[in-house]
Amino acid sequence: MDVYLPMMEGRAFIQLGHYRLLRGHLKLLCKMKMKALLVGKRERQFRVVIKYAARADLHHLAMFLAGRQPDAPQEALQVLDIVLRELPTARYSPVSRSFYSPNLGRRQRLGDGLESWRGFYQSIRPTQMGLSLNIDMSSTAFIEPLPVIEFVAQLLCRDISVRPLTDSDRVKIKKALRGVKVEVTHRGNMRRKYRISGLTSQATRELSFPVDDRGTVKTVVQYFLETYGFNIQHTTLPCLQVGNQQRPNYLPMEVCKIVEGQRYSKRLNEKQITALLKVTCQRPQEREKDILQTVHHNAYYEDPYAQEFGIKIDEQLASVEARVLPPPRLKYHDSGREKDVLPRVGQWNMMNKKMVNGGRVGHWACINFSRNVQDNAAKVFCHELAIMCQISGMNFAPEPVLPVLSARPEHVERALKARYHDAMNASKPPGKELDLLIVILPDNNGSLYGDLKRICETELGLVSQCCLTKHVFKMSKQYLANVALKINVKVGGRNTVLVDALARRIRLVTDRPTIIFGADVTHPHPGEDSSPSIAAVVASQDWPEITKYAGLVSAQAHRQELIQDLFKVWQDPQRGTVTGGMIKELLISFKRATGQKPQRIIFYRDGVSEGQFYQVLLFELDAIRKACASLEPNYQPPVTFVVVQKRHHTRLFANNHNDQRTVDRSGNILPGTVVDSKICHPTEFDFYLCSHAGIQGTSRPAHYHVLWDENKFTADELQTLTNNLCYTYARCTRSVSIVPPAYYAHLAAFRARFYMEPDTSDSGSVASGARGGPPQGGPRSSTRFGNVAVRPLPALKENVKRVMFYC
C-alpha cells in the first residue's frame, strides 16, 4: 500500500482507519519533496514499517472509571492523550505536556537573551466524573531569536566590540549556546540551520582550514569574503563550532541568528525567575478567564482527530462541591496576655503572645561579613534582635560572649573556626559551646551562605542565624519577630502547639504514641548531568504535641527517587551484621525524647510523580517495616503512607468571585477548602486541600493521595489532621500550603546540597550522610548503589540533628 504524506519537520500523523495489520505490521511508502542545496527540488522516498505495539482497550477504561477495575489502563489513556495533543502540536511548540506560542500572549523579556512565552498545560485525567481534560495556563523561558552577536552582548551585559573576551566570558557563552540551533544569514534566502557544539579557542582572524585535497589553506575571513562577498567585522571574537569534532565547521557569530521556538531548559538566575513569576502571577478571576478563552480558542469541537475518535469536550469548567475546614486553636505560653489564638483567614500574629516553650540562648556571638555594615550598626541590630527574642518568650542573654567580629567573605572558614574557639575560651565556665551564632551577610553573597552552613553544621556543630544587610539597616519589628521564631526552634524551643493535641483530642494521633514523618528527594537543576540527588527525612520528636521535628539528610544516585538510606544492612568486622538507616535512627530518637516507642506511623512523602506511586510505596514501606523489625522482633506499628503533590495543574476557583464568604482578600478560595469528590481518583483515597491564604496569584491546592492506610483514617479525620498541622509551621504565623513535615523535609534536602564539596556539587555521584550507616573511612570513601559509586555527605553533628537546623 502506498501512502503519500507531506513530511513537515520529520512529523506526520497517519490515520489508518480500519486497515488491519498484516502479520503484525504494515509497510508504507512515503514521498517527501526536499529542497536540494544547489538545484531546485528533488523527491525522496522512505520506507516506513508500522508495527503492532498494544491494543487500546476502551472497555477496560470504562470499567476502571466505573470503579469495577483497580488499575488504570495506561495504554488507552495514552492513546486518547496523543489524539488530543496532535492538533496543538502542529500549531504550537510542545514542551512536555504543555504548548507554547508567541501568539498566545505578549512575549516578555527576562534578560540575558531570554524571553517568556505564554502557553497552556493539557492532560487527560481519569476522575470520578469520567475522563476529564486538565487545562491550566503556563509560561516558560525561550531563547530570544536574536542575532548571536546581540545575544552574547545581552548575556555579558556589555558591548562586546569594546574589549576582548575573558576566559570566564568564553565559558559563560559556551555554556549558554551549546546545543542551540542557529540559522545563517549571509546566503540570502538559503537559511540553513545548524546546532552549536562549542566555541573555537582561537579568534576568527586566526582560524584557517584546508579547502581541497592538495592542502590549500584559507583563513575563515578570506573564505567568507571570496565565497560570499561577506566582510567579517568582529574578527577578535571566536567562531561558533557546528558539526562534530572530527569535521568541525566554523561559523562567525555575526552570520548567525538564533532559530525561534527553542525552550531554555537550563537553570534561570534570580533576576530571570523574578521576571518570569511576574508574568505568571495572575489573580484567580483573570486565570479562570484565560483558561476558558484557551479552551474556546483551541476549538476542540472542530478538532478532526478528536472527531475521528468520537471525543467531545465540554467547554465549561467542572463544578465541584467543597467544604471549608475550621482553623485549629493554637496554644501560647500562659505568661502572655493572650494564652491562645484562633487564626483568621489562615493568619495571626505574635502580639501579646509568648512562645509556648521559649528556648535558652545563654552564649552567643556575631560575625559580620558585610562591608557596608559598621560594627556599631551590627551591635545595635544584635541588641534589638536579643530584645525581640526576650519579648517573644525566649531566655536570651542580652550581650554576646565576645564583641561583633567583622570578617571578609573569602576568609569564612578561618573566621568561623577562630570565633568558635575564642567564644569557648571566653565563656563561663570555659569550654562551653555557643548556643547560637548570628551572621550578617551581604545582600549578594554568592557561595558564602552555603559555605557557612556547611562549616557550622557538619564541622563545628553550631546553630546559626543569617541576616541580610538590607534587613540590618531596615530593622523592622515584623522581620525581627520572624527571625525570633526561627531562632527559637533552632535552639530546641517550640513556638506554638495545637490546643487539641494538648487536650488529647486528635483521634488516631494523641490516643497513643504516634510519630509523623516527612520525606522528600530533591534532584539537581537541569544541566547538571551527574550531581547527586539529596534525600531528607524528618520525624516528630514530641508527643502528643507533634510540632518538633528532627531531620536527617543523605545523598544518593543522580535522579534516584526511591530513598535508598531509609534502611541499611552492612557487615562490620567486629559486630558482624549491622542494621541502620534514617528511619531506625529517627525511631530511636523519638524513644529517647518521649520515653515511648511509636505505636503508630504517619508518613507524608513529597515529590513523587503519579507514575512512581506504587514503586515508591513498595520500596519505602518495606524499608519502614524492616527498620521497625530491626529494633524489636514483631514490632510492626500500623503505617499510613500519604503522597503530597504540589506540582500539579488543578486549580480551584470560587463559584462566585464576588461572594466574600467564599474568597479571601486576594480573590482565592478560603484556607481549609477541601475537595474529595468528582475531580478525585475514581477508586482511591485522595483529596485536594487548600490550607493557606492566597497572597498573590492563584492558590494551588496540595493534592494528598493515600497509598496505604493501616490506621484506618476516615476522610474527615485525615483531612482535619493535615489541615491542622499546616498551622504549626515554625517559620511564620500563617498556615502553609503543604503539611509541615513534608515542607521541613524539603528545606532539609535543599540545605544539604550546600554540604557537598565544590568538586562534587555538579559532578560525581552520591551517598548517605545518615549516622548509623557503614563506616565511611574518611571523606573520600564511597558507597555503591547498583553500579553507581556514591560519595557520602559530611555527617551532621549530633547536637545539630536534634534541633530544627533547616528552618
C-alpha positions in Angstrom: 0.0 0.0 0.0 1.4 3.4 -0.9 0.6 6.4 1.2 1.8 9.8 0.1 2.5 12.1 3.0 3.7 15.7 3.3 6.5 15.5 5.8 6.9 18.6 7.9 10.0 18.8 10.1 10.0 15.0 10.4 6.4 14.7 11.7 3.3 13.1 10.1 0.2 11.8 11.8 -1.0 8.8 9.9 -4.7 7.8 10.2 -5.1 4.2 9.3 -8.8 3.9 9.9 -9.9 0.3 9.8 -6.9 -1.2 7.9 -5.9 -4.5 9.6 -2.2 -5.0 10.3 -1.0 -7.9 8.2 1.3 -10.3 10.2 1.6 -7.7 12.9 3.0 -4.9 10.7 2.1 -2.5 7.9 4.5 -1.2 5.2 4.1 2.3 3.9 5.8 4.2 1.2 6.2 7.9 2.0 7.3 10.5 -0.5 8.9 13.8 0.6 9.9 16.8 -1.5 13.1 18.2 -0.3 14.9 21.4 -1.2 18.2 20.4 -2.6 21.1 22.6 -1.6 22.0 23.6 -5.1 19.4 22.6 -7.6 15.7 23.2 -7.2 13.7 20.4 -5.5 14.1 16.7 -5.5 11.8 13.9 -4.4 13.0 11.2 -1.9 11.2 8.0 -0.9 11.2 6.5 2.6 10.0 3.0 3.5 8.2 3.0 6.9 7.2 -0.1 8.8 4.5 0.4 11.4 4.5 -2.5 14.0 1.8 -3.5 16.4 2.6 -2.3 19.9 -0.6 -2.6 22.0 -4.4 -2.5 21.8 -6.0 0.4 23.5 -8.9 -1.3 25.3 -11.6 1.3 26.0 -13.8 -1.3 27.6 -11.3 -1.7 30.5 -11.1 2.1 30.7 -14.8 2.3 31.1 -14.7 -0.4 33.8 -11.9 1.5 35.6 -13.9 4.7 35.6 -16.9 2.9 36.9 -14.8 1.6 39.8 -15.0 -2.0 38.7 -11.3 -2.4 37.9 -8.5 -1.3 40.2 -5.7 -0.4 37.7 -5.9 2.4 35.1 -5.4 1.0 31.6 -2.5 3.3 30.7 -2.3 2.4 27.0 -5.9 3.6 26.5 -5.3 6.9 28.4 -2.1 7.5 26.4 -3.8 7.0 23.1 -6.6 9.4 23.9 -4.0 11.9 25.2 -2.0 11.6 21.9 -5.1 12.2 19.9 -6.0 15.4 21.7 -2.3 16.6 21.5 -1.9 16.2 17.8 -3.6 19.4 16.7 -1.9 21.7 19.3 1.4 20.0 18.5 1.0 21.2 14.8 0.0 24.7 15.9 2.3 25.4 18.9 5.7 24.5 20.4 5.2 21.4 22.6 7.2 21.2 25.8 6.5 18.1 27.9 2.7 18.2 28.4 2.4 22.0 27.7 2.2 24.0 24.5 3.6 27.5 23.9 3.4 30.1 21.3 4.4 33.8 20.9 0.8 34.3 19.7 -0.8 33.1 22.9 0.2 36.2 24.8 2.7 39.0 24.8 6.3 38.0 25.0 8.2 39.4 28.0 11.9 39.9 28.1 13.6 38.0 31.0 17.1 39.3 30.5 20.3 37.7 29.3 18.8 36.8 25.9 15.8 35.0 27.2 12.0 35.8 26.8 8.9 34.2 28.3 6.2 32.6 26.1 2.7 32.0 27.2 1.0 28.7 26.8 -1.2 26.1 28.4 -0.9 22.7 30.0 -3.2 19.9 28.8 -3.7 16.4 30.0 -6.4 13.7 30.2 -7.1 12.5 33.7 -9.4 9.8 34.9 -11.7 11.1 37.6 -14.9 10.2 39.4 -16.8 12.2 36.8 -15.3 10.1 34.0 -12.5 11.4 31.8 -11.5 15.0 32.4 -9.3 17.3 30.4 -7.0 19.2 32.8 -6.1 22.7 31.3 -4.0 25.3 33.1 -2.2 28.5 32.0 1.6 28.2 31.8 4.7 30.3 30.9 8.2 29.2 30.3 11.6 30.7 29.1 12.6 30.6 25.5 15.8 31.8 23.9 15.2 35.1 22.1 15.5 34.7 18.3 18.3 37.3 18.2 21.5 37.6 16.1 24.1 35.7 18.0 26.2 38.9 18.5 23.3 40.6 20.2 22.5 37.6 22.3 26.1 37.5 23.5 26.1 41.2 24.3 22.9 40.7 26.4 24.4 37.7 28.1 27.6 39.6 29.1 25.7 42.9 29.7 28.2 44.9 27.7 29.3 46.0 24.2 31.5 43.0 23.1 33.3 45.1 20.4 35.0 47.3 23.0 37.3 44.9 24.8 38.3 41.3 24.2 36.5 38.3 25.9 37.9 37.0 29.1 38.2 33.3 29.8 35.2 33.5 32.1 33.2 35.2 29.3 34.1 32.4 26.9 32.9 29.8 29.5 29.6 31.7 30.0 29.0 32.0 26.2 29.8 28.3 25.6 27.5 27.2 28.4 24.6 29.3 27.1 25.0 28.5 23.4 25.8 24.8 23.5 23.0 22.8 21.8 21.3 25.9 20.5 20.1 25.9 16.9 21.1 28.8 14.6 20.5 29.8 11.0 22.9 31.5 8.7 22.1 35.0 7.4 24.9 35.5 4.8 23.4 33.4 2.0 20.2 35.3 1.1 17.1 33.0 1.2 19.3 30.0 1.9 18.8 30.0 5.7 20.5 26.7 6.6 20.2 25.6 10.2 23.0 24.2 12.5 23.3 23.1 16.1 26.1 24.7 18.1 28.5 22.2 19.6 31.1 24.7 21.1 33.3 27.7 20.5 36.7 27.9 18.9 39.6 28.5 21.2 41.1 31.0 18.6 39.7 34.3 17.4 38.1 34.3 14.0 41.0 36.1 12.3 43.4 33.3 13.5 41.3 30.4 12.1 42.1 28.6 8.8 41.2 25.3 7.2 42.1 23.2 4.2 39.8 23.8 1.2 41.0 21.0 -1.1 42.9 17.7 -1.2 46.1 19.5 -2.2 46.4 21.1 1.2 45.4 24.6 0.1 44.6 26.6 3.3 42.4 29.6 3.6 41.5 31.7 6.6 37.9 32.0 7.6 37.9 35.7 7.0 39.4 35.2 3.5 36.9 32.4 2.7 33.8 34.4 3.6 35.0 37.4 1.6 35.9 35.4 -1.6 33.0 32.9 -1.5 30.1 35.1 -0.2 31.4 38.7 -0.5 30.9 39.0 3.2 33.4 41.1 5.1 33.6 39.8 8.8 33.7 42.8 11.2 34.2 41.1 14.6 37.4 39.2 13.9 38.5 39.1 17.5 35.6 37.0 18.6 35.7 33.2 18.5 33.7 31.3 15.9 30.8 29.0 16.6 31.6 25.4 16.1 28.9 23.3 14.5 29.0 19.7 13.4 31.2 17.0 15.1 34.7 17.2 16.5 36.2 15.1 13.6 34.8 17.5 10.9 34.3 20.8 12.6 32.5 23.6 10.8 33.3 27.2 11.7 30.6 29.9 11.6 31.4 33.6 12.6 29.0 34.8 15.2 27.8 37.7 13.1 26.4 35.5 10.3 24.2 33.5 12.7 20.8 34.2 14.1 19.1 32.0 16.8 16.2 30.0 15.5 12.9 30.9 17.1 11.0 28.5 19.3 13.8 27.0 21.4 12.9 26.4 25.0 15.6 27.3 27.5 16.0 24.3 29.8 18.9 25.3 31.9 18.7 27.0 35.3 17.4 30.6 35.4 19.1 33.2 37.6 17.2 35.1 40.3 16.5 38.1 38.1 15.0 35.9 35.4 13.0 33.9 37.9 11.5 37.1 39.3 10.7 38.4 35.8 9.0 35.0 34.9 7.0 35.0 38.2 5.7 38.5 37.4 4.4 37.2 34.0 2.8 34.0 35.5 1.3 35.7 38.6 -2.5 36.1 37.8 -5.4 36.7 40.1 -7.9 33.8 40.1 -10.6 35.7 38.1 -8.1 36.5 35.3 -6.7 33.0 35.3 -10.1 31.4 35.0 -11.0 33.8 32.2 -7.8 32.9 30.3 -8.4 29.1 30.8 -11.9 29.4 29.3 -10.6 31.6 26.4 -7.9 29.0 25.7 -10.4 26.2 25.6 -12.6 28.2 23.2 -9.5 29.2 21.1 -8.5 25.5 20.8 -11.9 24.7 19.4 -11.9 21.0 20.4 -15.3 20.6 18.7 -13.6 21.3 15.3 -10.5 19.1 16.0 -10.5 16.5 13.2 -8.5 14.0 15.3 -10.9 14.2 18.2 -13.9 13.8 15.8 -12.3 10.8 14.2 -12.1 9.1 17.6 -15.5 10.3 18.8 -14.1 12.6 21.5 -16.3 15.5 22.7 -15.0 18.2 25.1 -17.4 20.3 27.3 -16.2 23.9 27.2 -17.3 24.8 30.7 -15.3 24.2 33.9 -16.4 21.3 36.1 -18.5 22.3 39.1 -17.5 20.5 42.3 -18.7 20.6 45.9 -16.2 21.8 48.5 -16.2 22.4 52.3 -14.1 24.7 54.4 -12.5 23.1 57.4 -12.3 25.3 60.5 -8.9 26.6 61.7 -7.5 24.9 64.9 -7.0 26.9 68.1 -3.3 27.4 68.9 -1.7 27.4 72.4 0.8 30.0 73.6 2.5 30.4 76.9 0.4 31.2 79.9 2.6 34.2 80.9 1.5 36.1 77.8 -1.5 38.4 77.7 -3.1 36.1 75.0 -2.8 32.4 76.0 -4.2 31.0 72.8 -5.5 32.2 69.4 -8.0 31.2 66.7 -6.4 32.2 63.4 -8.5 34.3 61.0 -8.3 33.5 57.2 -5.1 31.5 57.7 -3.1 34.0 59.7 -2.4 35.5 63.1 0.4 37.4 64.8 2.6 37.3 67.9 1.3 40.5 69.6 0.6 39.9 73.3 1.8 36.3 73.0 4.8 34.4 74.1 6.2 31.2 72.6 4.8 28.1 74.3 8.3 26.8 75.0 10.9 29.5 74.8 14.4 28.2 74.0 17.5 29.2 76.0 20.4 31.2 74.4 23.0 31.9 77.1 26.1 32.1 75.0 26.0 33.7 71.6 28.2 35.7 69.2 28.0 37.6 65.9 30.2 37.7 62.8 29.7 40.4 60.2 30.7 39.6 56.6 29.2 42.8 55.1 31.5 45.7 54.3 28.5 48.1 54.3 27.6 47.3 57.9 29.7 49.1 60.5 30.5 47.5 63.8 28.2 49.8 65.8 25.3 49.1 63.4 25.8 45.4 63.8 25.9 45.8 67.6 22.6 47.7 67.6 20.9 45.2 65.3 22.0 42.3 67.6 20.8 44.1 70.7 17.4 44.7 69.1 17.1 41.1 68.0 18.0 39.9 71.5 15.3 42.1 73.0 12.7 40.8 70.4 13.7 37.2 71.4 13.1 38.0 75.0 9.8 39.7 74.4 8.7 36.6 72.3 9.3 34.4 75.3 12.9 33.2 75.0 15.6 33.1 77.7 18.1 35.1 75.6 21.3 36.7 77.1 21.3 40.4 76.3 25.0 40.6 75.4 27.3 38.3 73.3 30.2 36.5 74.9 32.5 38.4 72.5 32.2 41.7 70.6 31.0 41.6 67.0 33.7 40.4 64.6 34.0 41.8 61.1 35.5 39.4 58.5 35.9 39.1 54.8 33.7 36.6 52.9 36.7 34.8 51.4 38.0 34.1 54.9 34.8 32.5 56.1 36.3 29.2 57.3 39.1 30.9 59.2 36.8 33.4 60.8 34.2 30.8 61.9 36.7 28.5 63.4 38.6 31.2 65.2 35.5 32.8 66.6 34.2 29.4 67.7 37.4 28.6 69.7 37.6 32.2 71.1 34.0 32.0 72.3 34.6 28.7 74.0 37.6 30.2 75.8 35.7 33.4 76.8 32.6 31.6 78.1 32.0 30.9 81.8 32.7 28.2 82.6 35.4 27.9 79.9 34.8 25.3 77.2 31.0 25.9 77.0 29.9 25.9 73.3 28.0 28.6 71.7 24.2 28.2 71.7 23.8 30.5 68.6 25.9 32.3 66.0 24.3 35.4 64.4 25.8 36.1 61.0 25.4 39.3 58.9 25.7 38.7 55.2 26.0 40.9 52.1 22.7 41.0 50.1 24.5 39.3 47.2 26.7 36.7 48.9 27.3 34.0 46.2 28.5 30.8 47.8 29.1 32.4 51.3 25.8 31.3 52.8 26.3 27.6 51.7 29.9 27.5 52.8 28.9 29.0 56.2 26.1 26.4 56.8 28.3 23.5 55.8 31.1 24.5 58.2 28.7 25.3 61.1 26.5 22.2 60.8 28.9 19.5 59.7 32.3 20.6 61.2 31.7 22.8 64.2 28.2 21.7 65.4 27.0 25.3 65.5 23.4 26.6 65.0 23.5 29.8 63.1 21.0 32.5 62.0 21.9 34.5 58.9 20.6 38.1 58.3 21.0 40.1 55.1 22.4 43.6 55.1 19.2 45.2 53.9 17.3 43.8 56.9 20.0 45.0 59.3 19.5 48.6 58.1 15.7 48.4 58.0 15.4 46.5 61.3 11.6 46.3 61.1 9.8 44.8 64.1 8.0 42.3 61.8 11.3 41.0 60.5 12.8 40.7 64.0 9.7 38.8 65.2 10.0 36.3 62.3 13.7 35.8 62.9 13.0 35.2 66.6 10.5 32.4 65.6 13.3 30.7 63.6 15.9 31.1 66.3 13.6 29.5 68.9 13.1 26.2 67.0 16.8 26.1 66.1 17.8 26.1 69.7 15.2 23.5 70.7 12.2 25.6 71.6 8.6 25.4 70.3 6.6 28.4 69.0 3.1 27.1 69.4 1.2 23.8 69.7 -2.3 22.7 68.8 -4.8 23.0 71.8 -6.5 19.8 70.6 -3.1 18.0 70.8 -2.5 19.1 74.5 -6.1 18.1 75.3 -5.6 14.7 73.6 -8.5 15.3 71.3 -6.9 14.3 67.9 -8.1 10.8 67.1 -5.5 8.3 65.9 -2.7 10.6 67.0 -3.0 11.6 70.6 -4.6 8.4 72.0 -1.3 6.5 71.8 2.4 7.4 70.8 2.4 8.5 67.2 5.4 9.6 65.1 4.8 11.7 61.9 7.5 11.5 59.2 8.1 13.8 56.3 10.3 12.8 53.4 11.5 14.4 50.2 14.1 13.9 47.5 15.4 17.0 45.6 17.1 16.5 42.3 19.9 18.6 40.6 19.0 21.5 38.4 18.6 20.9 34.7 22.0 20.9 33.0 23.8 19.3 36.0 24.2 15.8 34.4 25.7 13.8 37.2 25.4 15.6 40.5 23.6 13.7 43.3 20.0 13.7 44.4 19.5 14.6 48.0 17.0 12.7 50.3 15.8 14.2 53.6 13.6 12.6 56.3 12.3 14.5 59.3 10.3 13.0 62.2 8.3 14.4 65.1 10.1 14.2 68.4 7.4 15.4 70.8 4.1 13.6 71.5 1.3 14.4 71.8 2.2 18.0 70.6 3.8 16.9 67.2 5.5 20.2 66.4 9.2 19.5 66.9 11.0 17.6 64.0 14.5 16.1 63.9 16.0 15.8 60.4 18.5 13.6 58.6 19.9 14.0 55.1 21.5 11.6 52.7 22.9 11.8 49.1 22.0 9.2 46.5 22.5 8.4 42.8 21.6 11.1 40.3 17.8 11.4 39.8 17.1 8.4 42.0 13.6 9.0 43.5 13.5 6.0 45.9 15.1 6.9 49.2 18.0 4.5 49.5 19.0 5.1 53.1 15.7 4.5 54.9 17.1 1.1 56.0 20.6 -0.3 55.6 22.4 -3.5 56.4 26.1 -3.9 56.3 28.9 -6.1 57.6 31.1 -4.9 60.5 34.4 -6.8 61.2 33.8 -6.8 64.9 30.0 -6.7 65.3 29.0 -8.8 62.2 25.7 -7.9 60.5 24.6 -4.4 61.5 21.4 -2.5 60.6 20.8 1.2 60.5 19.4 3.9 58.3 17.3 7.1 58.6 14.0 5.5 59.8 15.7 3.5 62.6 17.7 6.4 63.8 14.6 8.7 64.0 12.6 6.0 65.8 15.4 5.7 68.4 15.5 9.5 68.7 11.7 9.6 69.3 12.0 6.9 72.1 14.8 9.0 73.7 12.8 12.2 73.5 9.4 10.9 74.7 10.3 7.8 76.7 8.0 5.7 74.5 8.3 3.8 71.2 5.9 4.9 68.4 2.8 2.7 68.2 1.6 4.4 65.0 3.4 5.8 62.0 2.1 8.5 59.6 4.4 9.1 56.6 4.0 12.1 54.4 6.0 11.7 51.2 6.7 14.7 49.0 7.9 14.9 45.4 6.6 11.7 43.9 5.0 11.7 40.4 1.9 9.5 39.7 3.9 7.1 37.6 6.1 6.2 40.5 3.5 6.0 43.3 3.5 2.3 43.8 7.2 1.8 43.1 8.0 4.3 45.9 5.3 2.7 48.2 6.7 -0.8 47.8 10.3 0.1 48.3 9.8 2.6 51.2 7.1 0.8 53.1 9.3 -2.3 53.0 12.2 -0.2 54.4 9.9 1.2 57.2 8.9 -2.4 58.1 12.5 -3.6 58.2 13.6 -0.6 60.3 10.9 -1.4 62.9 11.7 -5.1 62.9 15.4 -4.4 63.4 14.6 -2.6 66.7 12.5 -5.4 68.2 11.1 -8.7 66.9 7.4 -8.4 65.9 7.5 -4.6 66.3 5.3 -3.5 63.4 3.3 -0.3 64.2 0.5 0.4 61.7 1.6 2.7 58.8 -0.4 5.4 56.9 1.6 6.4 53.7 0.4 9.6 52.1 2.0 11.2 49.0 1.9 15.1 48.9 1.9 16.7 45.5 2.2 20.4 44.9 3.4 20.3 41.3 0.1 19.6 39.5 -2.2 21.7 37.4 -5.5 21.5 39.2 -6.9 24.9 40.2 -10.0 25.6 42.3 -12.0 28.8 41.6 -14.9 30.1 43.7 -18.2 29.7 42.0 -18.9 33.4 42.6 -15.8 35.6 42.7 -17.7 38.4 44.4 -19.0 36.3 47.3 -16.9 37.4 50.3 -17.9 34.4 52.3 -16.1 32.0 49.9 -13.0 34.0 48.9 -10.1 35.8 50.8 -8.8 39.3 50.1 -6.7 38.0 47.1 -9.8 36.5 45.5 -8.6 33.0 46.2 -10.6 30.2 47.9 -10.5 30.2 51.7 -7.8 28.4 53.6 -9.2 25.0 54.7 -11.1 24.4 51.5 -11.1 20.7 50.7 -12.4 18.8 47.7 -12.6 15.0 47.8 -15.2 14.1 45.1 -15.8 14.4 41.3 -12.2 15.5 40.3 -10.5 12.9 42.5 -9.4 9.4 41.6 -12.2 7.0 40.6 -11.4 4.4 43.2 -8.6 5.5 45.6 -8.4 7.8 48.7 -7.2 11.2 47.7 -8.2 14.9 48.2 -7.3 18.4 47.3 -6.7 20.8 50.3 -6.0 24.5 50.1 -4.7 25.0 53.6 -3.2 28.5 53.0 -4.5 32.0 52.3 -3.5 33.5 48.9 -1.1 36.3 48.8 -0.7 37.0 45.1 -1.6 35.0 42.1 -3.8 31.9 42.2 -3.5 29.5 45.1 -2.5 26.0 44.2 -4.2 23.4 46.5 -2.0 20.5 47.7 -3.0 17.0 46.4 -2.9 14.3 49.1 -3.0 10.7 47.8 -3.3 8.0 50.5 -1.4 4.9 49.1 -1.6 2.8 52.3 -3.6 3.2 55.4 -3.4 0.6 58.2 -4.6 3.1 60.8 -8.0 3.3 59.0 -8.4 7.1 59.0 -11.7 8.4 57.8 -11.5 11.0 55.1 -12.6 13.7 57.6 -10.0 12.6 60.2 -7.1 12.7 57.8 -8.2 15.9 56.2 -8.6 17.7 59.5 -5.3 16.4 60.9 -3.5 17.5 57.7 -5.1 21.0 57.7 -4.5 21.5 61.5 -0.8 20.6 61.1 -0.4 23.3 58.4 -0.9 25.8 61.2 2.1 24.6 63.2 4.8 25.6 60.7 7.6 27.2 62.7 8.8 29.9 60.5 5.8 32.2 60.3 2.4 33.0 61.8 0.4 31.7 58.8 -0.9 28.4 57.7 1.2 26.9 54.9 0.3 25.2 51.6 1.7 21.7 52.4 1.8 19.7 55.6 4.9 20.9 57.7 6.8 17.6 57.9 6.9 17.4 54.1 7.9 21.1 54.0 10.7 20.6 56.5 12.0 17.6 54.6 12.2 19.8 51.5 14.1 22.5 53.4 16.5 20.0 54.9 17.2 18.4 51.4 17.7 21.9 50.0 20.1 22.7 52.8 22.1 19.5 52.3 23.0 20.5 48.8 25.4 23.0 50.4 27.2 20.3 52.2 28.6 18.8 49.0 32.3 19.7 48.4 32.8 22.0 45.5 34.1 19.3 43.2 31.1 17.1 43.8 28.3 19.7 43.6 27.9 19.3 39.8 29.8 16.1 39.1 30.3 12.7 40.7 27.6 10.7 42.4 26.3 10.4 45.9 25.9 8.6 49.2 24.4 8.6 52.7 25.0 11.1 55.4 22.8 9.5 58.0 24.5 8.3 61.2 24.4 4.6 61.9 25.5 3.7 58.4 28.5 1.7 57.3 31.9 3.2 58.3 32.9 5.7 55.7 36.6 5.6 56.1 37.1 9.3 55.6 35.5 12.0 53.5 36.6 10.5 50.2 35.2 7.0 50.7 32.2 5.9 48.7 29.3 3.5 48.9 27.7 1.7 45.9 24.0 1.6 44.9 23.7 -0.8 42.0 26.7 0.1 39.8 26.9 3.7 40.7 29.7 4.8 43.2 28.3 7.4 45.5 30.2 9.8 47.9 28.7 10.4 51.3 27.7 13.8 52.6 29.6 15.0 55.6 27.7 13.9 58.7 25.6 16.4 60.7 26.9 17.0 64.2 24.8 15.3 66.9 23.6 18.5 68.6 22.5 19.9 65.2 20.4 16.8 64.3 18.3 17.1 67.4 17.0 20.6 66.5 15.3 22.1 63.5 18.5 23.4 62.0 17.0 23.7 58.5 14.4 26.4 59.5 
